[in-house]
Amino acid sequence: QLQLVESGGGFVQAGGSLRLSCAGSGFTADHYVIGWFRQAPGKEREGVSCIATRDETTYYPDSVKGRFTISRDSTKNTVYLQMNNLKAEDTATYYCAAYGADASSWYVTLRPNEYDFWGRGTQVTVSA
């Protein structure tokens, strides 16, 4: 099965930047949608970005649009989340996740329930 391992979390001051990495292994599908999610204590899991390997399309909700950028390096089997101009409300555990997108009916979504494979998460803490 697909295994995802996040790294790059840590402490950063508001306005700073951080880059998260998600290394994948055990690929079985030819195509995936890979997403980044975050969850703070007592809050729902929130999608912050996703990228489709089929056409490289990306999506960002308004909460992070213009600040976060998702990208991938297929030679390293890694997806990145570049986070700039971080805010205190960005503090959360960040997870990468994926679902297979080989079917002709594939689509891009940030609904957590659509994602089948999840990493264990990496903590991001933003403070002034």
Backbone as a chain_set.jsonl record, in Angstrom:
{"seq": "QLQLVESGGGFVQAGGSLRLSCAGSGFTADHYVIGWFRQAPGKEREGVSCIATRDETTYYPDSVKGRFTISRDSTKNTVYLQMNNLKAEDTATYYCAAYGADASSWYVTLRPNEYDFWGRGTQVTVSA", "coords": {"N": [[0.826, -1.188, 0.0], [0.264, 2.316, -0.429], [2.511, 4.44, 1.196], [2.914, 7.283, 3.161], [4.956, 9.858, 4.311], [5.386, 12.589, 6.275], [7.394, 15.534, 6.67], [9.302, 18.306, 7.948], [7.921, 20.064, 9.542], [7.622, 22.412, 12.281], [8.606, 25.09, 14.495], [7.771, 28.435, 13.861], [7.918, 31.944, 13.324], [5.23, 34.3, 13.033], [4.563, 35.433, 9.778], [6.733, 34.216, 8.723], [8.246, 31.492, 6.848], [7.82, 28.102, 5.769], [8.589, 24.871, 4.63], [6.981, 21.966, 3.881], [7.387, 18.462, 3.453], [6.367, 15.551, 1.73], [6.932, 12.337, 1.497], [6.525, 9.619, -0.611], [5.883, 6.105, -0.962], [5.617, 2.705, -2.115], [3.831, 2.701, -4.29], [0.907, 1.985, -6.139], [-1.165, 2.683, -7.893], [-1.367, 4.392, -11.074], [-1.877, 7.065, -11.225], [-2.491, 9.774, -9.011], [-4.244, 11.844, -6.67], [-2.893, 14.13, -4.574], [-3.029, 15.492, -1.409], [-2.79, 18.136, 1.017], [-3.571, 18.471, 4.372], [-4.815, 19.957, 7.365], [-5.135, 19.963, 10.914], [-6.293, 21.319, 13.808], [-6.474, 21.165, 17.4], [-9.698, 20.238, 18.478], [-10.92, 21.108, 16.167], [-12.268, 20.683, 12.857], [-10.816, 18.591, 10.353], [-9.057, 20.153, 7.796], [-8.709, 20.759, 4.41], [-5.928, 22.064, 2.698], [-4.58, 22.208, 0.336], [-4.169, 20.646, -2.863], [-2.928, 18.429, -5.388], [-3.035, 17.123, -8.632], [-1.723, 14.346, -10.215], [-2.257, 13.62, -12.81], [-2.799, 15.848, -14.45], [-1.523, 17.955, -13.29], [-2.952, 19.924, -12.056], [-3.868, 22.22, -9.498], [-5.247, 23.125, -6.299], [-6.495, 25.509, -4.002], [-7.903, 26.515, -0.957], [-9.598, 29.541, 0.108], [-8.479, 30.328, 2.506], [-5.76, 29.9, 2.448], [-4.892, 30.652, 0.003], [-2.661, 32.169, -2.206], [-0.674, 32.227, -0.335], [0.219, 29.651, 0.236], [1.822, 27.037, -1.568], [1.621, 24.209, -3.519], [3.593, 21.559, -4.737], [5.375, 19.137, -6.709], [7.917, 16.638, -6.947], [8.601, 14.339, -9.042], [10.787, 12.718, -9.468], [11.815, 12.321, -6.994], [9.77, 11.233, -5.637], [8.146, 12.86, -4.066], [6.046, 15.246, -2.557], [5.557, 18.677, -2.015], [4.801, 21.306, 0.277], [4.893, 24.557, 0.219], [4.873, 27.095, 2.476], [4.164, 30.338, 2.993], [4.304, 33.601, 4.535], [3.19, 32.963, 7.065], [0.583, 32.557, 9.464], [-0.775, 32.863, 12.776], [-3.086, 31.352, 12.944], [-2.546, 29.295, 11.258], [-1.421, 27.329, 12.684], [-1.248, 23.953, 13.373], [-1.576, 20.368, 13.126], [-0.186, 18.999, 10.32], [-1.074, 17.036, 7.595], [-0.267, 14.858, 4.946], [-1.989, 13.347, 2.246], [-3.555, 10.937, 0.061], [-5.301, 9.769, -2.835], [-6.159, 7.258, -5.218], [-6.263, 7.931, -8.707], [-6.871, 6.761, -11.164], [-9.164, 5.988, -12.512], [-11.527, 6.881, -15.053], [-13.386, 8.621, -14.118], [-12.213, 10.276, -12.3], [-11.572, 12.984, -10.038], [-10.788, 16.166, -8.582], [-10.604, 16.918, -5.196], [-10.923, 18.345, -1.939], [-12.114, 17.113, 0.125], [-11.815, 15.351, 3.039], [-12.685, 12.677, 3.374], [-12.475, 11.479, 0.935], [-9.908, 10.729, 0.591], [-7.637, 8.091, 0.754], [-5.205, 7.239, 1.773], [-2.973, 8.131, 4.292], [-0.528, 10.164, 5.896], [1.306, 10.32, 9.012], [1.461, 12.822, 10.057], [2.765, 16.135, 10.691], [3.845, 18.579, 12.94], [3.038, 21.989, 12.899], [3.764, 25.054, 14.18], [2.937, 28.334, 14.67], [3.93, 31.432, 15.766], [3.955, 34.73, 17.208]], "CA": [[0.0, 0.0, 0.0], [0.964, 3.587, -0.447], [2.931, 4.982, 2.476], [3.233, 8.699, 3.092], [5.667, 10.326, 5.486], [5.579, 14.03, 6.259], [8.504, 16.102, 7.41], [9.492, 19.727, 7.74], [7.205, 20.88, 10.497], [8.419, 23.016, 13.321], [8.179, 26.382, 15.023], [8.111, 29.56, 13.006], [7.243, 33.168, 13.695], [4.269, 34.822, 12.076], [5.212, 36.073, 8.654], [7.802, 33.378, 8.237], [7.967, 30.471, 5.853], [8.153, 26.733, 6.092], [8.286, 23.94, 3.558], [6.711, 20.607, 4.287], [7.626, 17.44, 2.455], [5.621, 14.307, 1.853], [7.595, 11.302, 0.723], [5.663, 8.479, -0.871], [6.456, 4.834, -1.365], [4.615, 1.67, -2.264], [2.829, 3.131, -5.251], [0.194, 0.947, -6.872], [-1.891, 3.333, -8.971], [-0.564, 5.195, -11.984], [-2.179, 8.465, -10.985], [-3.0, 10.099, -7.69], [-4.423, 13.184, -6.168], [-2.202, 14.256, -3.299], [-3.505, 16.666, -0.71], [-2.318, 18.518, 2.336], [-4.636, 18.802, 5.299], [-4.37, 20.36, 8.694], [-6.128, 19.822, 11.959], [-5.978, 21.862, 15.115], [-7.304, 20.538, 18.429], [-11.077, 20.665, 18.55], [-11.411, 21.598, 14.888], [-12.369, 19.725, 11.772], [-9.695, 18.509, 9.437], [-9.255, 21.112, 6.731], [-7.811, 20.669, 3.283], [-5.262, 23.32, 2.383], [-4.086, 22.182, -1.03], [-4.042, 19.338, -3.484], [-2.368, 18.426, -6.729], [-3.34, 15.918, -9.386], [-0.597, 13.946, -11.05], [-2.689, 13.445, -14.185], [-2.72, 17.082, -15.221], [-0.786, 18.93, -12.494], [-3.809, 20.968, -11.54], [-3.792, 22.44, -8.059], [-6.384, 23.83, -5.727], [-6.27, 26.091, -2.688], [-9.03, 27.259, -0.4], [-9.318, 30.955, 0.319], [-7.727, 30.543, 3.725], [-4.32, 29.828, 2.205], [-4.611, 31.057, -1.369], [-1.681, 33.232, -2.301], [0.372, 32.025, 0.661], [0.706, 28.277, 0.162], [2.025, 26.491, -2.898], [1.906, 22.782, -3.556], [4.368, 21.142, -5.892], [5.873, 17.779, -6.554], [9.12, 16.226, -7.649], [8.364, 12.923, -9.302], [12.046, 11.983, -9.383], [12.056, 12.043, -5.583], [8.523, 10.716, -5.071], [7.883, 13.773, -2.971], [5.186, 16.408, -2.728], [5.938, 19.732, -1.093], [3.894, 22.402, 0.567], [5.599, 25.767, 0.601], [3.982, 27.953, 3.236], [4.733, 31.658, 3.186], [3.496, 34.545, 5.302], [2.42, 32.149, 7.997], [-0.207, 33.222, 10.478], [-1.004, 32.058, 13.964], [-4.165, 30.415, 12.683], [-2.033, 28.167, 10.496], [-0.928, 26.332, 13.623], [-2.008, 22.715, 13.296], [-0.868, 19.212, 12.614], [-0.367, 18.929, 8.876], [-1.037, 15.698, 7.052], [-0.437, 14.635, 3.523], [-2.893, 12.248, 1.975], [-3.672, 10.668, -1.36], [-6.201, 8.746, -3.325], [-5.89, 6.886, -6.588], [-7.014, 8.684, -9.71], [-6.742, 6.081, -12.443], [-10.461, 5.866, -13.162], [-11.888, 7.995, -15.918], [-14.254, 9.516, -13.365], [-11.443, 10.941, -11.251], [-11.756, 14.414, -9.871], [-9.993, 16.761, -7.517], [-11.405, 17.366, -4.081], [-10.266, 18.457, -0.643], [-12.898, 16.435, 1.142], [-10.93, 14.348, 3.647], [-13.174, 11.313, 3.246], [-12.112, 10.946, -0.367], [-8.512, 10.319, 0.623], [-7.513, 6.734, 1.268], [-3.904, 7.028, 2.387], [-2.615, 9.273, 5.128], [0.66, 10.157, 6.712], [1.081, 10.469, 10.442], [1.361, 14.234, 10.363], [3.881, 16.9, 11.212], [3.305, 19.724, 13.656], [3.443, 23.335, 12.526], [3.361, 26.019, 15.189], [3.251, 29.693, 14.249], [3.763, 32.367, 16.869], [4.528, 36.052, 17.018]], "C": [[0.866, 1.246, 0.0], [1.276, 4.035, 0.978], [3.371, 6.422, 2.282], [3.865, 9.13, 4.406], [5.929, 11.813, 5.344], [6.828, 14.407, 7.037], [8.535, 17.599, 7.151], [8.735, 20.629, 8.687], [8.127, 21.443, 11.557], [7.804, 24.309, 13.805], [8.649, 27.488, 14.096], [7.33, 30.779, 13.474], [6.254, 33.588, 12.614], [4.984, 35.628, 11.006], [6.331, 35.261, 8.046], [7.321, 32.331, 7.26], [8.431, 29.111, 6.331], [7.803, 25.88, 4.894], [8.141, 22.535, 4.112], [6.968, 19.659, 3.124], [6.787, 16.214, 2.765], [6.253, 13.295, 0.923], [6.687, 10.088, 0.594], [6.447, 7.247, -1.278], [5.34, 3.81, -1.467], [3.493, 2.034, -3.222], [2.208, 1.932, -5.961], [-0.592, 1.523, -8.045], [-0.92, 4.099, -9.857], [-0.725, 6.682, -11.714], [-2.782, 8.635, -9.609], [-3.396, 11.56, -7.62], [-3.783, 13.203, -4.784], [-2.641, 15.561, -2.653], [-2.762, 16.899, 0.588], [-3.512, 18.964, 3.161], [-4.028, 19.259, 6.609], [-5.507, 20.205, 9.678], [-5.574, 20.367, 13.266], [-6.885, 21.204, 16.144], [-8.711, 21.118, 18.464], [-11.667, 21.17, 17.254], [-11.462, 20.475, 13.86], [-11.095, 19.727, 10.94], [-10.007, 19.339, 8.194], [-8.238, 20.898, 5.624], [-7.218, 22.019, 2.953], [-4.697, 23.347, 0.966], [-4.122, 20.764, -1.56], [-3.482, 19.507, -4.881], [-2.67, 17.086, -7.371], [-2.173, 15.581, -10.29], [-0.977, 13.816, -12.516], [-2.48, 14.703, -15.021], [-2.054, 18.224, -14.473], [-1.649, 20.083, -11.992], [-3.703, 21.029, -10.025], [-5.013, 23.197, -7.592], [-6.018, 24.308, -4.333], [-7.549, 26.742, -2.198], [-8.614, 28.697, -0.115], [-8.428, 31.205, 1.532], [-6.216, 30.549, 3.507], [-3.927, 30.328, 0.823], [-3.681, 32.265, -1.389], [-0.536, 33.098, -1.324], [1.01, 30.643, 0.571], [0.835, 27.849, -1.292], [2.368, 25.017, -2.8], [2.676, 22.47, -4.831], [4.827, 19.71, -5.672], [7.115, 17.56, -7.39], [8.998, 14.724, -7.848], [9.64, 12.095, -9.216], [12.389, 11.61, -7.951], [10.833, 11.47, -4.883], [8.055, 11.571, -3.893], [6.977, 14.911, -3.415], [5.54, 17.41, -1.648], [4.777, 20.684, -0.863], [4.725, 23.565, 1.07], [4.611, 26.712, 1.25], [4.699, 29.257, 3.527], [3.767, 32.539, 3.962], [2.59, 33.815, 6.286], [1.756, 32.999, 9.066], [-0.427, 32.285, 11.65], [-2.084, 31.007, 13.726], [-3.763, 29.253, 11.786], [-1.504, 27.061, 11.399], [-1.828, 25.106, 13.614], [-1.05, 21.564, 13.034], [-1.199, 19.089, 11.133], [-0.147, 17.505, 8.394], [-1.006, 15.742, 5.538], [-1.272, 13.38, 3.333], [-3.025, 12.08, 0.471], [-4.802, 9.699, -1.627], [-5.881, 8.481, -4.786], [-6.811, 7.607, -7.553], [-6.856, 8.074, -11.094], [-8.049, 6.008, -13.209], [-10.758, 7.096, -13.998], [-12.751, 9.024, -15.206], [-13.523, 10.275, -12.266], [-11.758, 12.425, -11.205], [-10.931, 14.877, -8.679], [-10.922, 17.268, -6.424], [-10.528, 17.481, -2.844], [-11.127, 17.896, 0.482], [-12.058, 15.319, 1.741], [-11.378, 12.908, 3.413], [-12.84, 10.68, 1.909], [-10.692, 10.376, -0.387], [-8.353, 8.999, 1.366], [-6.233, 6.492, 2.053], [-3.458, 8.297, 3.084], [-1.273, 9.077, 5.796], [0.305, 10.372, 8.166], [1.028, 11.919, 10.889], [2.66, 14.84, 10.861], [3.343, 18.201, 11.786], [3.904, 21.026, 13.136], [2.891, 24.291, 13.567], [3.859, 27.394, 14.778], [2.963, 30.629, 15.409], [4.424, 33.689, 16.539], [5.84, 36.19, 17.776]], "O": [[2.037, 1.221, 0.379], [0.409, 4.011, 1.852], [4.111, 6.738, 1.35], [3.367, 8.802, 5.483], [6.607, 12.25, 4.414], [7.259, 13.692, 7.941], [7.871, 18.095, 6.241], [8.896, 21.848, 8.637], [9.267, 21.003, 11.709], [6.63, 24.588, 13.558], [9.781, 27.476, 13.612], [6.207, 30.655, 13.963], [6.424, 33.271, 11.436], [5.893, 36.405, 11.295], [6.823, 35.586, 6.966], [6.146, 32.287, 6.893], [9.313, 28.992, 7.181], [6.813, 26.145, 4.212], [9.057, 21.992, 4.73], [6.786, 20.018, 1.961], [6.536, 15.891, 3.926], [6.121, 13.391, -0.297], [6.148, 9.596, 1.585], [7.529, 7.338, -1.86], [4.241, 4.03, -0.958], [2.331, 1.705, -2.979], [2.903, 0.988, -6.335], [-0.669, 0.889, -9.097], [0.199, 4.415, -9.451], [0.195, 7.465, -11.952], [-3.489, 7.762, -9.106], [-2.942, 12.391, -8.406], [-4.106, 12.377, -3.931], [-2.621, 16.614, -3.291], [-2.186, 15.983, 1.175], [-4.354, 19.736, 2.7], [-2.869, 18.974, 6.911], [-6.682, 20.302, 9.323], [-4.532, 19.931, 13.756], [-7.964, 20.728, 15.792], [-8.893, 22.336, 18.478], [-12.812, 21.621, 17.239], [-10.783, 19.456, 13.99], [-10.396, 20.735, 10.842], [-11.09, 19.233, 7.619], [-7.034, 20.862, 5.88], [-7.934, 23.02, 2.929], [-4.369, 24.418, 0.455], [-4.106, 19.8, -0.795], [-3.553, 20.583, -5.476], [-2.571, 16.04, -6.728], [-1.692, 16.428, -11.042], [-0.108, 13.895, -13.384], [-2.035, 14.628, -16.167], [-2.022, 19.35, -14.969], [-1.126, 21.106, -11.552], [-3.477, 20.018, -9.361], [-5.719, 23.827, -8.38], [-5.33, 23.618, -3.58], [-8.211, 27.452, -2.955], [-7.427, 29.022, -0.101], [-7.7, 32.197, 1.571], [-5.476, 31.138, 4.296], [-2.739, 30.415, 0.513], [-3.894, 33.248, -0.68], [0.477, 33.785, -1.463], [2.209, 30.492, 0.805], [0.042, 28.257, -2.142], [3.292, 24.627, -2.086], [2.424, 23.064, -5.88], [4.682, 19.151, -4.585], [7.328, 18.218, -8.408], [9.26, 13.94, -6.936], [9.585, 10.901, -8.923], [13.167, 10.685, -7.718], [10.855, 11.245, -3.673], [7.624, 11.054, -2.863], [7.128, 15.46, -4.507], [5.792, 17.038, -0.502], [3.894, 20.837, -1.706], [5.203, 23.559, 2.204], [3.615, 27.09, 0.634], [5.715, 29.279, 4.222], [2.57, 32.261, 4.036], [1.379, 34.033, 6.322], [2.293, 34.014, 9.509], [-0.282, 31.069, 11.529], [-2.0, 29.897, 14.252], [-4.548, 28.328, 11.575], [-1.176, 25.974, 10.923], [-3.036, 25.215, 13.825], [0.132, 21.768, 12.758], [-2.369, 19.078, 10.75], [0.841, 16.858, 8.743], [-1.658, 16.586, 4.923], [-1.256, 12.471, 4.164], [-2.654, 12.966, -0.3], [-5.202, 8.919, -0.763], [-5.397, 9.358, -5.501], [-7.979, 7.86, -7.257], [-6.721, 8.794, -12.083], [-8.039, 5.97, -14.439], [-10.305, 8.2, -13.697], [-12.839, 10.172, -15.642], [-14.162, 10.857, -11.39], [-12.155, 13.031, -12.2], [-10.448, 14.073, -7.882], [-11.903, 17.961, -6.697], [-9.513, 16.795, -2.723], [-10.887, 18.18, 1.655], [-11.629, 14.422, 1.016], [-10.543, 12.016, 3.269], [-12.916, 9.46, 1.768], [-10.333, 9.624, -1.292], [-8.873, 8.822, 2.467], [-6.196, 5.616, 2.917], [-3.553, 9.394, 2.534], [-0.921, 7.973, 6.21], [-0.859, 10.582, 8.509], [0.587, 12.205, 12.002], [3.533, 14.147, 11.383], [2.484, 18.846, 11.185], [5.117, 21.144, 12.958], [1.684, 24.331, 13.805], [5.055, 27.594, 14.565], [1.866, 30.614, 15.968], [5.328, 33.763, 15.707], [6.471, 37.246, 17.732]]}, "num_chains": 1, "name": "protein.A"}
